[in-house]
Amino acid sequence: MRTIILASLVLAVSSASSFAGTPLIDARQNSQQHRIFKGVQQGDLDFSESQKLLKGQARVQNLENRAKANGVVTPLERARIHAAQNIQSARIFLKKHN
């Protein structure tokens, strides 16, 4: 009986932490940072533009960290992070093409 309770407890804890995994969000964050650094290397972005964009990326990362704080990222939190990433993507595009 104790092993069944222990096994169900381990399963509950491991499944809750799997909901907090955000590999797609992390991959998009990495992609957008790569776009910023590539813009600097190519001369499309100057120092002040890159700093503003990196601050925006940090805000999105903080949003993700707050969502992960309780161990579960809800669909609403994912939608907010996705919307923030969309805004950052548009800002990167505009800064690189001005």
mmCIF file as gemmi writes it, N, C-alpha and C atoms, coordinates in Angstrom:
data_model
loop_
_atom_site.group_PDB
_atom_site.id
_atom_site.type_symbol
_atom_site.label_atom_id
_atom_site.label_alt_id
_atom_site.label_comp_id
_atom_site.label_asym_id
_atom_site.label_entity_id
_atom_site.label_seq_id
_atom_site.pdbx_PDB_ins_code
_atom_site.Cartn_x
_atom_site.Cartn_y
_atom_site.Cartn_z
_atom_site.occupancy
_atom_site.B_iso_or_equiv
_atom_site.pdbx_formal_charge
_atom_site.auth_seq_id
_atom_site.auth_asym_id
_atom_site.pdbx_PDB_model_num
ATOM 1 N N . MET Axp A 1 ? 0.814 -1.187 0 1 0 ? 1 A 1
ATOM 2 C CA . MET Axp A 1 ? 0 0 0 1 0 ? 1 A 1
ATOM 3 C C . MET Axp A 1 ? 0.867 1.263 0 1 0 ? 1 A 1
ATOM 4 N N . ARG Axp A 2 ? 1.951 1.235 0.806 1 0 ? 2 A 1
ATOM 5 C CA . ARG Axp A 2 ? 2.831 2.399 0.859 1 0 ? 2 A 1
ATOM 6 C C . ARG Axp A 2 ? 3.52 2.63 -0.476 1 0 ? 2 A 1
ATOM 7 N N . THR Axp A 3 ? 3.847 1.567 -1.186 1 0 ? 3 A 1
ATOM 8 C CA . THR Axp A 3 ? 4.529 1.738 -2.472 1 0 ? 3 A 1
ATOM 9 C C . THR Axp A 3 ? 3.591 2.363 -3.505 1 0 ? 3 A 1
ATOM 10 N N . ILE Axp A 4 ? 2.311 2.023 -3.445 1 0 ? 4 A 1
ATOM 11 C CA . ILE Axp A 4 ? 1.352 2.613 -4.378 1 0 ? 4 A 1
ATOM 12 C C . ILE Axp A 4 ? 1.198 4.101 -4.097 1 0 ? 4 A 1
ATOM 13 N N . ILE Axp A 5 ? 1.105 4.474 -2.841 1 0 ? 5 A 1
ATOM 14 C CA . ILE Axp A 5 ? 0.983 5.883 -2.483 1 0 ? 5 A 1
ATOM 15 C C . ILE Axp A 5 ? 2.252 6.632 -2.886 1 0 ? 5 A 1
ATOM 16 N N . LEU Axp A 6 ? 3.404 6.034 -2.624 1 0 ? 6 A 1
ATOM 17 C CA . LEU Axp A 6 ? 4.674 6.664 -2.983 1 0 ? 6 A 1
ATOM 18 C C . LEU Axp A 6 ? 4.795 6.812 -4.502 1 0 ? 6 A 1
ATOM 19 N N . ALA Axp A 7 ? 4.407 5.787 -5.24 1 0 ? 7 A 1
ATOM 20 C CA . ALA Axp A 7 ? 4.479 5.843 -6.701 1 0 ? 7 A 1
ATOM 21 C C . ALA Axp A 7 ? 3.533 6.906 -7.247 1 0 ? 7 A 1
ATOM 22 N N . SER Axp A 8 ? 2.339 7.007 -6.693 1 0 ? 8 A 1
ATOM 23 C CA . SER Axp A 8 ? 1.399 8.032 -7.177 1 0 ? 8 A 1
ATOM 24 C C . SER Axp A 8 ? 1.885 9.428 -6.822 1 0 ? 8 A 1
ATOM 25 N N . LEU Axp A 9 ? 2.541 9.57 -5.677 1 0 ? 9 A 1
ATOM 26 C CA . LEU Axp A 9 ? 3.099 10.866 -5.296 1 0 ? 9 A 1
ATOM 27 C C . LEU Axp A 9 ? 4.23 11.274 -6.239 1 0 ? 9 A 1
ATOM 28 N N . VAL Axp A 10 ? 5.097 10.34 -6.578 1 0 ? 10 A 1
ATOM 29 C CA . VAL Axp A 10 ? 6.194 10.619 -7.51 1 0 ? 10 A 1
ATOM 30 C C . VAL Axp A 10 ? 5.631 10.969 -8.888 1 0 ? 10 A 1
ATOM 31 N N . LEU Axp A 11 ? 4.615 10.265 -9.324 1 0 ? 11 A 1
ATOM 32 C CA . LEU Axp A 11 ? 3.999 10.551 -10.617 1 0 ? 11 A 1
ATOM 33 C C . LEU Axp A 11 ? 3.356 11.935 -10.632 1 0 ? 11 A 1
ATOM 34 N N . ALA Axp A 12 ? 2.687 12.301 -9.552 1 0 ? 12 A 1
ATOM 35 C CA . ALA Axp A 12 ? 2.045 13.611 -9.48 1 0 ? 12 A 1
ATOM 36 C C . ALA Axp A 12 ? 3.074 14.737 -9.515 1 0 ? 12 A 1
ATOM 37 N N . VAL Axp A 13 ? 4.169 14.572 -8.789 1 0 ? 13 A 1
ATOM 38 C CA . VAL Axp A 13 ? 5.204 15.606 -8.763 1 0 ? 13 A 1
ATOM 39 C C . VAL Axp A 13 ? 5.895 15.709 -10.119 1 0 ? 13 A 1
ATOM 40 N N . SER Axp A 14 ? 6.19 14.594 -10.748 1 0 ? 14 A 1
ATOM 41 C CA . SER Axp A 14 ? 6.886 14.639 -12.036 1 0 ? 14 A 1
ATOM 42 C C . SER Axp A 14 ? 5.984 15.168 -13.143 1 0 ? 14 A 1
ATOM 43 N N . SER Axp A 15 ? 4.697 14.857 -13.093 1 0 ? 15 A 1
ATOM 44 C CA . SER Axp A 15 ? 3.806 15.367 -14.134 1 0 ? 15 A 1
ATOM 45 C C . SER Axp A 15 ? 3.553 16.856 -13.957 1 0 ? 15 A 1
ATOM 46 N N . ALA Axp A 16 ? 3.514 17.345 -12.742 1 0 ? 16 A 1
ATOM 47 C CA . ALA Axp A 16 ? 3.327 18.785 -12.511 1 0 ? 16 A 1
ATOM 48 C C . ALA Axp A 16 ? 4.526 19.567 -13.018 1 0 ? 16 A 1
ATOM 49 N N . SER Axp A 17 ? 5.715 19.045 -12.826 1 0 ? 17 A 1
ATOM 50 C CA . SER Axp A 17 ? 6.89 19.764 -13.301 1 0 ? 17 A 1
ATOM 51 C C . SER Axp A 17 ? 7.016 19.69 -14.813 1 0 ? 17 A 1
ATOM 52 N N . SER Axp A 18 ? 6.423 18.677 -15.438 1 0 ? 18 A 1
ATOM 53 C CA . SER Axp A 18 ? 6.487 18.598 -16.896 1 0 ? 18 A 1
ATOM 54 C C . SER Axp A 18 ? 5.612 19.665 -17.547 1 0 ? 18 A 1
ATOM 55 N N . PHE Axp A 19 ? 4.565 20.116 -16.855 1 0 ? 19 A 1
ATOM 56 C CA . PHE Axp A 19 ? 3.737 21.19 -17.385 1 0 ? 19 A 1
ATOM 57 C C . PHE Axp A 19 ? 4.491 22.519 -17.393 1 0 ? 19 A 1
ATOM 58 N N . ALA Axp A 20 ? 5.475 22.649 -16.507 1 0 ? 20 A 1
ATOM 59 C CA . ALA Axp A 20 ? 6.233 23.897 -16.433 1 0 ? 20 A 1
ATOM 60 C C . ALA Axp A 20 ? 7.291 23.969 -17.523 1 0 ? 20 A 1
ATOM 61 N N . GLY Axp A 21 ? 7.529 22.88 -18.237 1 0 ? 21 A 1
ATOM 62 C CA . GLY Axp A 21 ? 8.508 22.909 -19.313 1 0 ? 21 A 1
ATOM 63 C C . GLY Axp A 21 ? 8.009 23.758 -20.465 1 0 ? 21 A 1
ATOM 64 N N . THR Axp A 22 ? 8.877 24.616 -20.96 1 0 ? 22 A 1
ATOM 65 C CA . THR Axp A 22 ? 8.484 25.505 -22.046 1 0 ? 22 A 1
ATOM 66 C C . THR Axp A 22 ? 9.545 25.476 -23.144 1 0 ? 22 A 1
ATOM 67 N N . PRO Axp A 23 ? 9.725 24.337 -23.785 1 0 ? 23 A 1
ATOM 68 C CA . PRO Axp A 23 ? 10.795 24.261 -24.787 1 0 ? 23 A 1
ATOM 69 C C . PRO Axp A 23 ? 10.55 25.146 -26.006 1 0 ? 23 A 1
ATOM 70 N N . LEU Axp A 24 ? 9.295 25.319 -26.419 1 0 ? 24 A 1
ATOM 71 C CA . LEU Axp A 24 ? 9.019 26.164 -27.583 1 0 ? 24 A 1
ATOM 72 C C . LEU Axp A 24 ? 9.261 27.637 -27.269 1 0 ? 24 A 1
ATOM 73 N N . ILE Axp A 25 ? 8.9 28.041 -26.063 1 0 ? 25 A 1
ATOM 74 C CA . ILE Axp A 25 ? 9.142 29.423 -25.657 1 0 ? 25 A 1
ATOM 75 C C . ILE Axp A 25 ? 10.638 29.681 -25.571 1 0 ? 25 A 1
ATOM 76 N N . ASP Axp A 26 ? 11.366 28.73 -24.987 1 0 ? 26 A 1
ATOM 77 C CA . ASP Axp A 26 ? 12.821 28.882 -24.867 1 0 ? 26 A 1
ATOM 78 C C . ASP Axp A 26 ? 13.487 28.927 -26.234 1 0 ? 26 A 1
ATOM 79 N N . ALA Axp A 27 ? 13.036 28.087 -27.144 1 0 ? 27 A 1
ATOM 80 C CA . ALA Axp A 27 ? 13.62 28.074 -28.489 1 0 ? 27 A 1
ATOM 81 C C . ALA Axp A 27 ? 13.369 29.395 -29.201 1 0 ? 27 A 1
ATOM 82 N N . ARG Axp A 28 ? 12.181 29.95 -29.023 1 0 ? 28 A 1
ATOM 83 C CA . ARG Axp A 28 ? 11.876 31.225 -29.681 1 0 ? 28 A 1
ATOM 84 C C . ARG Axp A 28 ? 12.687 32.361 -29.06 1 0 ? 28 A 1
ATOM 85 N N . GLN Axp A 29 ? 12.879 32.319 -27.743 1 0 ? 29 A 1
ATOM 86 C CA . GLN Axp A 29 ? 13.712 33.324 -27.083 1 0 ? 29 A 1
ATOM 87 C C . GLN Axp A 29 ? 15.138 33.275 -27.652 1 0 ? 29 A 1
ATOM 88 N N . ASN Axp A 30 ? 15.676 32.07 -27.788 1 0 ? 30 A 1
ATOM 89 C CA . ASN Axp A 30 ? 17.022 31.919 -28.34 1 0 ? 30 A 1
ATOM 90 C C . ASN Axp A 30 ? 17.081 32.425 -29.781 1 0 ? 30 A 1
ATOM 91 N N . SER Axp A 31 ? 16.073 32.123 -30.558 1 0 ? 31 A 1
ATOM 92 C CA . SER Axp A 31 ? 16.03 32.569 -31.949 1 0 ? 31 A 1
ATOM 93 C C . SER Axp A 31 ? 15.998 34.087 -32.041 1 0 ? 31 A 1
ATOM 94 N N . GLN Axp A 32 ? 15.199 34.715 -31.197 1 0 ? 32 A 1
ATOM 95 C CA . GLN Axp A 32 ? 15.104 36.168 -31.245 1 0 ? 32 A 1
ATOM 96 C C . GLN Axp A 32 ? 16.398 36.828 -30.77 1 0 ? 32 A 1
ATOM 97 N N . GLN Axp A 33 ? 17.048 36.264 -29.769 1 0 ? 33 A 1
ATOM 98 C CA . GLN Axp A 33 ? 18.337 36.812 -29.342 1 0 ? 33 A 1
ATOM 99 C C . GLN Axp A 33 ? 19.372 36.654 -30.449 1 0 ? 33 A 1
ATOM 100 N N . HIS Axp A 34 ? 19.314 35.543 -31.15 1 0 ? 34 A 1
ATOM 101 C CA . HIS Axp A 34 ? 20.224 35.332 -32.282 1 0 ? 34 A 1
ATOM 102 C C . HIS Axp A 34 ? 19.97 36.378 -33.365 1 0 ? 34 A 1
ATOM 103 N N . ARG Axp A 35 ? 18.701 36.71 -33.618 1 0 ? 35 A 1
ATOM 104 C CA . ARG Axp A 35 ? 18.373 37.745 -34.604 1 0 ? 35 A 1
ATOM 105 C C . ARG Axp A 35 ? 18.95 39.099 -34.193 1 0 ? 35 A 1
ATOM 106 N N . ILE Axp A 36 ? 18.897 39.399 -32.893 1 0 ? 36 A 1
ATOM 107 C CA . ILE Axp A 36 ? 19.448 40.673 -32.408 1 0 ? 36 A 1
ATOM 108 C C . ILE Axp A 36 ? 20.957 40.695 -32.599 1 0 ? 36 A 1
ATOM 109 N N . PHE Axp A 37 ? 21.636 39.636 -32.195 1 0 ? 37 A 1
ATOM 110 C CA . PHE Axp A 37 ? 23.092 39.598 -32.316 1 0 ? 37 A 1
ATOM 111 C C . PHE Axp A 37 ? 23.529 39.606 -33.773 1 0 ? 37 A 1
ATOM 112 N N . LYS Axp A 38 ? 22.774 38.933 -34.619 1 0 ? 38 A 1
ATOM 113 C CA . LYS Axp A 38 ? 23.094 38.947 -36.043 1 0 ? 38 A 1
ATOM 114 C C . LYS Axp A 38 ? 22.9 40.347 -36.629 1 0 ? 38 A 1
ATOM 115 N N . GLY Axp A 39 ? 21.892 41.069 -36.169 1 0 ? 39 A 1
ATOM 116 C CA . GLY Axp A 39 ? 21.669 42.441 -36.605 1 0 ? 39 A 1
ATOM 117 C C . GLY Axp A 39 ? 22.814 43.354 -36.211 1 0 ? 39 A 1
ATOM 118 N N . VAL Axp A 40 ? 23.378 43.13 -35.029 1 0 ? 40 A 1
ATOM 119 C CA . VAL Axp A 40 ? 24.526 43.917 -34.591 1 0 ? 40 A 1
ATOM 120 C C . VAL Axp A 40 ? 25.736 43.597 -35.463 1 0 ? 40 A 1
ATOM 121 N N . GLN Axp A 41 ? 25.962 42.323 -35.721 1 0 ? 41 A 1
ATOM 122 C CA . GLN Axp A 41 ? 27.107 41.913 -36.536 1 0 ? 41 A 1
ATOM 123 C C . GLN Axp A 41 ? 27.01 42.452 -37.954 1 0 ? 41 A 1
ATOM 124 N N . GLN Axp A 42 ? 25.823 42.485 -38.513 1 0 ? 42 A 1
ATOM 125 C CA . GLN Axp A 42 ? 25.645 42.947 -39.882 1 0 ? 42 A 1
ATOM 126 C C . GLN Axp A 42 ? 25.567 44.468 -39.98 1 0 ? 42 A 1
ATOM 127 N N . GLY Axp A 43 ? 25.504 45.145 -38.846 1 0 ? 43 A 1
ATOM 128 C CA . GLY Axp A 43 ? 25.436 46.596 -38.859 1 0 ? 43 A 1
ATOM 129 C C . GLY Axp A 43 ? 24.035 47.146 -38.993 1 0 ? 43 A 1
ATOM 130 N N . ASP Axp A 44 ? 23.034 46.299 -38.93 1 0 ? 44 A 1
ATOM 131 C CA . ASP Axp A 44 ? 21.646 46.766 -39.02 1 0 ? 44 A 1
ATOM 132 C C . ASP Axp A 44 ? 21.184 47.428 -37.727 1 0 ? 44 A 1
ATOM 133 N N . LEU Axp A 45 ? 21.791 47.044 -36.6 1 0 ? 45 A 1
ATOM 134 C CA . LEU Axp A 45 ? 21.426 47.59 -35.295 1 0 ? 45 A 1
ATOM 135 C C . LEU Axp A 45 ? 22.633 48.286 -34.678 1 0 ? 45 A 1
ATOM 136 N N . ASP Axp A 46 ? 22.392 49.455 -34.095 1 0 ? 46 A 1
ATOM 137 C CA . ASP Axp A 46 ? 23.472 50.087 -33.355 1 0 ? 46 A 1
ATOM 138 C C . ASP Axp A 46 ? 23.369 49.666 -31.882 1 0 ? 46 A 1
ATOM 139 N N . PHE Axp A 47 ? 24.274 50.184 -31.062 1 0 ? 47 A 1
ATOM 140 C CA . PHE Axp A 47 ? 24.357 49.752 -29.672 1 0 ? 47 A 1
ATOM 141 C C . PHE Axp A 47 ? 23.072 50.062 -28.904 1 0 ? 47 A 1
ATOM 142 N N . SER Axp A 48 ? 22.548 51.27 -29.044 1 0 ? 48 A 1
ATOM 143 C CA . SER Axp A 48 ? 21.362 51.641 -28.264 1 0 ? 48 A 1
ATOM 144 C C . SER Axp A 48 ? 20.139 50.827 -28.689 1 0 ? 48 A 1
ATOM 145 N N . GLU Axp A 49 ? 20.003 50.581 -29.988 1 0 ? 49 A 1
ATOM 146 C CA . GLU Axp A 49 ? 18.876 49.759 -30.463 1 0 ? 49 A 1
ATOM 147 C C . GLU Axp A 49 ? 18.97 48.34 -29.913 1 0 ? 49 A 1
ATOM 148 N N . SER Axp A 50 ? 20.179 47.78 -29.95 1 0 ? 50 A 1
ATOM 149 C CA . SER Axp A 50 ? 20.352 46.412 -29.46 1 0 ? 50 A 1
ATOM 150 C C . SER Axp A 50 ? 20.073 46.334 -27.967 1 0 ? 50 A 1
ATOM 151 N N . GLN Axp A 51 ? 20.475 47.364 -27.206 1 0 ? 51 A 1
ATOM 152 C CA . GLN Axp A 51 ? 20.221 47.362 -25.769 1 0 ? 51 A 1
ATOM 153 C C . GLN Axp A 51 ? 18.726 47.42 -25.464 1 0 ? 51 A 1
ATOM 154 N N . LYS Axp A 52 ? 17.994 48.227 -26.208 1 0 ? 52 A 1
ATOM 155 C CA . LYS Axp A 52 ? 16.54 48.3 -26.014 1 0 ? 52 A 1
ATOM 156 C C . LYS Axp A 52 ? 15.886 46.962 -26.334 1 0 ? 52 A 1
ATOM 157 N N . LEU Axp A 53 ? 16.334 46.33 -27.408 1 0 ? 53 A 1
ATOM 158 C CA . LEU Axp A 53 ? 15.759 45.038 -27.776 1 0 ? 53 A 1
ATOM 159 C C . LEU Axp A 53 ? 16.101 43.967 -26.744 1 0 ? 53 A 1
ATOM 160 N N . LEU Axp A 54 ? 17.317 44.001 -26.218 1 0 ? 54 A 1
ATOM 161 C CA . LEU Axp A 54 ? 17.703 43.023 -25.2 1 0 ? 54 A 1
ATOM 162 C C . LEU Axp A 54 ? 16.935 43.242 -23.895 1 0 ? 54 A 1
ATOM 163 N N . LYS Axp A 55 ? 16.617 44.49 -23.567 1 0 ? 55 A 1
ATOM 164 C CA . LYS Axp A 55 ? 15.776 44.752 -22.393 1 0 ? 55 A 1
ATOM 165 C C . LYS Axp A 55 ? 14.378 44.181 -22.603 1 0 ? 55 A 1
ATOM 166 N N . GLY Axp A 56 ? 13.869 44.293 -23.817 1 0 ? 56 A 1
ATOM 167 C CA . GLY Axp A 56 ? 12.568 43.7 -24.127 1 0 ? 56 A 1
ATOM 168 C C . GLY Axp A 56 ? 12.594 42.19 -23.997 1 0 ? 56 A 1
ATOM 169 N N . GLN Axp A 57 ? 13.691 41.586 -24.453 1 0 ? 57 A 1
ATOM 170 C CA . GLN Axp A 57 ? 13.837 40.136 -24.312 1 0 ? 57 A 1
ATOM 171 C C . GLN Axp A 57 ? 13.897 39.746 -22.837 1 0 ? 57 A 1
ATOM 172 N N . ALA Axp A 58 ? 14.553 40.566 -22.024 1 0 ? 58 A 1
ATOM 173 C CA . ALA Axp A 58 ? 14.626 40.288 -20.587 1 0 ? 58 A 1
ATOM 174 C C . ALA Axp A 58 ? 13.244 40.374 -19.953 1 0 ? 58 A 1
ATOM 175 N N . ARG Axp A 59 ? 12.422 41.316 -20.405 1 0 ? 59 A 1
ATOM 176 C CA . ARG Axp A 59 ? 11.05 41.408 -19.883 1 0 ? 59 A 1
ATOM 177 C C . ARG Axp A 59 ? 10.254 40.147 -20.212 1 0 ? 59 A 1
ATOM 178 N N . VAL Axp A 60 ? 10.413 39.647 -21.42 1 0 ? 60 A 1
ATOM 179 C CA . VAL Axp A 60 ? 9.717 38.412 -21.802 1 0 ? 60 A 1
ATOM 180 C C . VAL Axp A 60 ? 10.227 37.246 -20.953 1 0 ? 60 A 1
ATOM 181 N N . GLN Axp A 61 ? 11.533 37.203 -20.715 1 0 ? 61 A 1
ATOM 182 C CA . GLN Axp A 61 ? 12.108 36.139 -19.887 1 0 ? 61 A 1
ATOM 183 C C . GLN Axp A 61 ? 11.585 36.225 -18.454 1 0 ? 61 A 1
ATOM 184 N N . ASN Axp A 62 ? 11.454 37.436 -17.918 1 0 ? 62 A 1
ATOM 185 C CA . ASN Axp A 62 ? 10.897 37.597 -16.577 1 0 ? 62 A 1
ATOM 186 C C . ASN Axp A 62 ? 9.443 37.131 -16.528 1 0 ? 62 A 1
ATOM 187 N N . LEU Axp A 63 ? 8.706 37.405 -17.581 1 0 ? 63 A 1
ATOM 188 C CA . LEU Axp A 63 ? 7.327 36.944 -17.671 1 0 ? 63 A 1
ATOM 189 C C . LEU Axp A 63 ? 7.279 35.417 -17.63 1 0 ? 63 A 1
ATOM 190 N N . GLU Axp A 64 ? 8.184 34.794 -18.358 1 0 ? 64 A 1
ATOM 191 C CA . GLU Axp A 64 ? 8.253 33.329 -18.354 1 0 ? 64 A 1
ATOM 192 C C . GLU Axp A 64 ? 8.659 32.805 -16.98 1 0 ? 64 A 1
ATOM 193 N N . ASN Axp A 65 ? 9.634 33.435 -16.346 1 0 ? 65 A 1
ATOM 194 C CA . ASN Axp A 65 ? 10.088 32.987 -15.03 1 0 ? 65 A 1
ATOM 195 C C . ASN Axp A 65 ? 8.978 33.092 -13.991 1 0 ? 65 A 1
ATOM 196 N N . ARG Axp A 66 ? 8.195 34.179 -14.039 1 0 ? 66 A 1
ATOM 197 C CA . ARG Axp A 66 ? 7.077 34.318 -13.109 1 0 ? 66 A 1
ATOM 198 C C . ARG Axp A 66 ? 6.02 33.246 -13.368 1 0 ? 66 A 1
ATOM 199 N N . ALA Axp A 67 ? 5.815 32.911 -14.632 1 0 ? 67 A 1
ATOM 200 C CA . ALA Axp A 67 ? 4.827 31.877 -14.961 1 0 ? 67 A 1
ATOM 201 C C . ALA Axp A 67 ? 5.283 30.507 -14.455 1 0 ? 67 A 1
ATOM 202 N N . LYS Axp A 68 ? 6.581 30.255 -14.496 1 0 ? 68 A 1
ATOM 203 C CA . LYS Axp A 68 ? 7.128 28.968 -14.063 1 0 ? 68 A 1
ATOM 204 C C . LYS Axp A 68 ? 7.272 28.87 -12.549 1 0 ? 68 A 1
ATOM 205 N N . ALA Axp A 69 ? 7.095 29.955 -11.827 1 0 ? 69 A 1
ATOM 206 C CA . ALA Axp A 69 ? 7.38 29.988 -10.395 1 0 ? 69 A 1
ATOM 207 C C . ALA Axp A 69 ? 6.573 28.963 -9.603 1 0 ? 69 A 1
ATOM 208 N N . ASN Axp A 70 ? 5.334 28.735 -9.977 1 0 ? 70 A 1
ATOM 209 C CA . ASN Axp A 70 ? 4.514 27.78 -9.223 1 0 ? 70 A 1
ATOM 210 C C . ASN Axp A 70 ? 4.607 26.36 -9.772 1 0 ? 70 A 1
ATOM 211 N N . GLY Axp A 71 ? 5.382 26.143 -10.813 1 0 ? 71 A 1
ATOM 212 C CA . GLY Axp A 71 ? 5.582 24.804 -11.344 1 0 ? 71 A 1
ATOM 213 C C . GLY Axp A 71 ? 4.679 24.444 -12.506 1 0 ? 71 A 1
ATOM 214 N N . VAL Axp A 72 ? 3.67 25.266 -12.788 1 0 ? 72 A 1
ATOM 215 C CA . VAL Axp A 72 ? 2.743 24.988 -13.886 1 0 ? 72 A 1
ATOM 216 C C . VAL Axp A 72 ? 2.55 26.274 -14.69 1 0 ? 72 A 1
ATOM 217 N N . VAL Axp A 73 ? 2.739 26.172 -15.985 1 0 ? 73 A 1
ATOM 218 C CA . VAL Axp A 73 ? 2.482 27.304 -16.867 1 0 ? 73 A 1
ATOM 219 C C . VAL Axp A 73 ? 1.114 27.071 -17.501 1 0 ? 73 A 1
ATOM 220 N N . THR Axp A 74 ? 0.169 27.908 -17.143 1 0 ? 74 A 1
ATOM 221 C CA . THR Axp A 74 ? -1.203 27.738 -17.615 1 0 ? 74 A 1
ATOM 222 C C . THR Axp A 74 ? -1.317 28.182 -19.077 1 0 ? 74 A 1
ATOM 223 N N . PRO Axp A 75 ? -2.362 27.764 -19.759 1 0 ? 75 A 1
ATOM 224 C CA . PRO Axp A 75 ? -2.557 28.212 -21.142 1 0 ? 75 A 1
ATOM 225 C C . PRO Axp A 75 ? -2.667 29.727 -21.272 1 0 ? 75 A 1
ATOM 226 N N . LEU Axp A 76 ? -3.255 30.386 -20.288 1 0 ? 76 A 1
ATOM 227 C CA . LEU Axp A 76 ? -3.344 31.851 -20.322 1 0 ? 76 A 1
ATOM 228 C C . LEU Axp A 76 ? -1.952 32.479 -20.223 1 0 ? 76 A 1
ATOM 229 N N . GLU Axp A 77 ? -1.119 31.933 -19.355 1 0 ? 77 A 1
ATOM 230 C CA . GLU Axp A 77 ? 0.249 32.442 -19.225 1 0 ? 77 A 1
ATOM 231 C C . GLU Axp A 77 ? 1.036 32.205 -20.513 1 0 ? 77 A 1
ATOM 232 N N . ARG Axp A 78 ? 0.849 31.039 -21.113 1 0 ? 78 A 1
ATOM 233 C CA . ARG Axp A 78 ? 1.518 30.756 -22.387 1 0 ? 78 A 1
ATOM 234 C C . ARG Axp A 78 ? 1.079 31.739 -23.466 1 0 ? 78 A 1
ATOM 235 N N . ALA Axp A 79 ? -0.201 32.061 -23.482 1 0 ? 79 A 1
ATOM 236 C CA . ALA Axp A 79 ? -0.722 33.006 -24.47 1 0 ? 79 A 1
ATOM 237 C C . ALA Axp A 79 ? -0.127 34.392 -24.254 1 0 ? 79 A 1
ATOM 238 N N . ARG Axp A 80 ? 0.005 34.814 -23.008 1 0 ? 80 A 1
ATOM 239 C CA . ARG Axp A 80 ? 0.605 36.115 -22.711 1 0 ? 80 A 1
ATOM 240 C C . ARG Axp A 80 ? 2.071 36.152 -23.131 1 0 ? 80 A 1
ATOM 241 N N . ILE Axp A 81 ? 2.789 35.084 -22.846 1 0 ? 81 A 1
ATOM 242 C CA . ILE Axp A 81 ? 4.201 35.019 -23.238 1 0 ? 81 A 1
ATOM 243 C C . ILE Axp A 81 ? 4.312 35.038 -24.759 1 0 ? 81 A 1
ATOM 244 N N . HIS Axp A 82 ? 3.449 34.287 -25.422 1 0 ? 82 A 1
ATOM 245 C CA . HIS Axp A 82 ? 3.458 34.239 -26.889 1 0 ? 82 A 1
ATOM 246 C C . HIS Axp A 82 ? 3.17 35.624 -27.476 1 0 ? 82 A 1
ATOM 247 N N . ALA Axp A 83 ? 2.21 36.331 -26.898 1 0 ? 83 A 1
ATOM 248 C CA . ALA Axp A 83 ? 1.893 37.678 -27.372 1 0 ? 83 A 1
ATOM 249 C C . ALA Axp A 83 ? 3.069 38.623 -27.161 1 0 ? 83 A 1
ATOM 250 N N . ALA Axp A 84 ? 3.735 38.508 -26.015 1 0 ? 84 A 1
ATOM 251 C CA . ALA Axp A 84 ? 4.906 39.349 -25.749 1 0 ? 84 A 1
ATOM 252 C C . ALA Axp A 84 ? 6.03 39.03 -26.729 1 0 ? 84 A 1
ATOM 253 N N . GLN Axp A 85 ? 6.193 37.757 -27.064 1 0 ? 85 A 1
ATOM 254 C CA . GLN Axp A 85 ? 7.207 37.377 -28.044 1 0 ? 85 A 1
ATOM 255 C C . GLN Axp A 85 ? 6.858 37.9 -29.433 1 0 ? 85 A 1
ATOM 256 N N . ASN Axp A 86 ? 5.575 37.914 -29.78 1 0 ? 86 A 1
ATOM 257 C CA . ASN Axp A 86 ? 5.158 38.483 -31.068 1 0 ? 86 A 1
ATOM 258 C C . ASN Axp A 86 ? 5.507 39.968 -31.143 1 0 ? 86 A 1
ATOM 259 N N . ILE Axp A 87 ? 5.271 40.678 -30.068 1 0 ? 87 A 1
ATOM 260 C CA . ILE Axp A 87 ? 5.591 42.103 -30.03 1 0 ? 87 A 1
ATOM 261 C C . ILE Axp A 87 ? 7.094 42.304 -30.171 1 0 ? 87 A 1
ATOM 262 N N . GLN Axp A 88 ? 7.871 41.517 -29.455 1 0 ? 88 A 1
ATOM 263 C CA . GLN Axp A 88 ? 9.323 41.632 -29.542 1 0 ? 88 A 1
ATOM 264 C C . GLN Axp A 88 ? 9.824 41.302 -30.947 1 0 ? 88 A 1
ATOM 265 N N . SER Axp A 89 ? 9.231 40.309 -31.58 1 0 ? 89 A 1
ATOM 266 C CA . SER Axp A 89 ? 9.627 39.94 -32.936 1 0 ? 89 A 1
ATOM 267 C C . SER Axp A 89 ? 9.389 41.099 -33.895 1 0 ? 89 A 1
ATOM 268 N N . ALA Axp A 90 ? 8.241 41.755 -33.75 1 0 ? 90 A 1
ATOM 269 C CA . ALA Axp A 90 ? 7.941 42.905 -34.603 1 0 ? 90 A 1
ATOM 270 C C . ALA Axp A 90 ? 8.909 44.051 -34.342 1 0 ? 90 A 1
ATOM 271 N N . ARG Axp A 91 ? 9.26 44.27 -33.088 1 0 ? 91 A 1
ATOM 272 C CA . ARG Axp A 91 ? 10.221 45.326 -32.753 1 0 ? 91 A 1
ATOM 273 C C . ARG Axp A 91 ? 11.591 45.037 -33.351 1 0 ? 91 A 1
ATOM 274 N N . ILE Axp A 92 ? 12.005 43.781 -33.282 1 0 ? 92 A 1
ATOM 275 C CA . ILE Axp A 92 ? 13.297 43.407 -33.872 1 0 ? 92 A 1
ATOM 276 C C . ILE Axp A 92 ? 13.274 43.688 -35.368 1 0 ? 92 A 1
ATOM 277 N N . PHE Axp A 93 ? 12.202 43.281 -36.029 1 0 ? 93 A 1
ATOM 278 C CA . PHE Axp A 93 ? 12.096 43.512 -37.471 1 0 ? 93 A 1
ATOM 279 C C . PHE Axp A 93 ? 12.16 44.996 -37.798 1 0 ? 93 A 1
ATOM 280 N N . LEU Axp A 94 ? 11.393 45.804 -37.061 1 0 ? 94 A 1
ATOM 281 C CA . LEU Axp A 94 ? 11.351 47.233 -37.339 1 0 ? 94 A 1
ATOM 282 C C . LEU Axp A 94 ? 12.701 47.902 -37.099 1 0 ? 94 A 1
ATOM 283 N N . LYS Axp A 95 ? 13.378 47.531 -36.03 1 0 ? 95 A 1
ATOM 284 C CA . LYS Axp A 95 ? 14.687 48.13 -35.742 1 0 ? 95 A 1
ATOM 285 C C . LYS Axp A 95 ? 15.731 47.727 -36.784 1 0 ? 95 A 1
ATOM 286 N N . LYS Axp A 96 ? 15.646 46.49 -37.249 1 0 ? 96 A 1
ATOM 287 C CA . LYS Axp A 96 ? 16.625 46.024 -38.25 1 0 ? 96 A 1
ATOM 288 C C . LYS Axp A 96 ? 16.373 46.619 -39.619 1 0 ? 96 A 1
ATOM 289 N N . HIS Axp A 97 ? 15.145 47.057 -39.896 1 0 ? 97 A 1
ATOM 290 C CA . HIS Axp A 97 ? 14.799 47.528 -41.244 1 0 ? 97 A 1
ATOM 291 C C . HIS Axp A 97 ? 14.444 49.006 -41.285 1 0 ? 97 A 1
ATOM 292 N N . ASN Axp A 98 ? 14.989 49.788 -40.348 1 0 ? 98 A 1
ATOM 293 C CA . ASN Axp A 98 ? 14.684 51.216 -40.41 1 0 ? 98 A 1
ATOM 294 C C . ASN Axp A 98 ? 15.747 51.976 -41.171 1 0 ? 98 A 1
